[in-house]
């Protein structure tokens, strides 16, 4: 399969809750898939900023992660974000590190 077909034929991932309308039963106006995606990116960027990384949307199908020097990597799903972040940051990036969690509680 060519790269373009792989992008166009991508399946919904379980982390995209708009693919499950029942999660919005208690809301009047459910957010769109795009709004949810941008919200997840904004939240991830609050943490990634501590590693000097930035996540952006790519065509609503993938994510693009970049470091300060402009080096970028495509990320398929948010699950693959942290291993990719470690590659670009060239240091461990554990979002569950107790020190990081404490910092985030105090500063975000």
RAWORA-V327839 format. One record per residue. RES is the residue in one small letter. PHI is phi in whole degrees, 0 to 359 (999 if undefined). OMEGA is omega in radians with two decimals (none if undefined). NEAR is the number of other C-alpha atoms within 8 Angstrom. Layout:
RES|PHI|OMEGA|NEAR, RES|PHI|OMEGA|NEAR
//
This chain:
x|999|3.12|4, x|285|-3.09|5, x|299|-3.12|6, x|295|3.11|6, x|298|3.10|8, x|297|3.11|9, x|288|-3.07|8, x|290|-3.08|6, x|263|-3.07|6, x|298|3.11|7, x|273|3.03|4, x|294|3.09|6, x|258|-3.09|6, x|299|-3.14|6, x|279|3.08|6, x|260|-3.01|10, x|296|3.11|10, x|296|3.10|10, x|284|3.10|8, x|238|-3.06|6, x|304|-3.10|8, x|297|3.12|5, x|290|-3.11|8, x|253|-3.06|7, x|304|-3.08|7, x|266|3.13|5, x|248|3.11|6, x|283|3.13|5, x|242|-3.11|4, x|295|3.08|6, x|294|3.09|8, x|284|3.08|7, x|301|-3.14|10, x|295|3.12|8, x|298|3.10|8, x|298|-3.12|12, x|298|3.13|10, x|295|3.07|9, x|295|3.10|8, x|295|3.11|8, x|296|3.13|11, x|299|3.12|8, x|295|3.12|8, x|299|-3.12|9, x|293|3.08|11, x|297|3.11|9, x|278|-3.10|10, x|297|3.11|11, x|301|3.12|9, x|292|3.10|7, x|255|-3.12|8, x|60|3.12|9, x|235|3.11|15, x|221|-3.14|10, x|253|3.07|12, x|228|3.10|8, x|280|3.05|11, x|232|3.06|8, x|60|3.13|5, x|67|-3.08|8, x|242|-3.09|9, x|225|3.04|11, x|239|3.06|13, x|240|-3.14|12, x|251|-3.10|14, x|229|3.02|13, x|258|-3.06|12, x|292|-3.13|7, x|272|3.12|5, x|95|3.08|6, x|292|-3.09|8, x|232|3.06|9, x|220|3.03|9, x|278|3.13|8, x|238|-3.08|12, x|292|-3.11|8, x|219|3.14|10, x|298|3.11|8, x|299|-3.12|5, x|274|-3.06|9, x|297|-2.99|9, x|290|3.04|11, x|298|3.11|8, x|291|3.10|11, x|299|3.11|11, x|297|3.11|11, x|297|-3.09|8, x|284|-3.13|12, x|279|-3.12|12, x|59|3.06|6, x|198|-3.14|6, x|298|3.10|6, x|230|-3.14|10, x|253|-3.11|6, x|293|3.13|8, x|255|3.08|6, x|302|-3.09|7, x|304|3.12|6, x|294|3.11|6, x|294|3.12|9, x|300|3.11|10, x|299|3.12|8, x|301|-3.12|8, x|295|3.11|9, x|299|-3.08|7, x|277|-2.97|6, x|244|-3.12|5, x|243|none|5
//
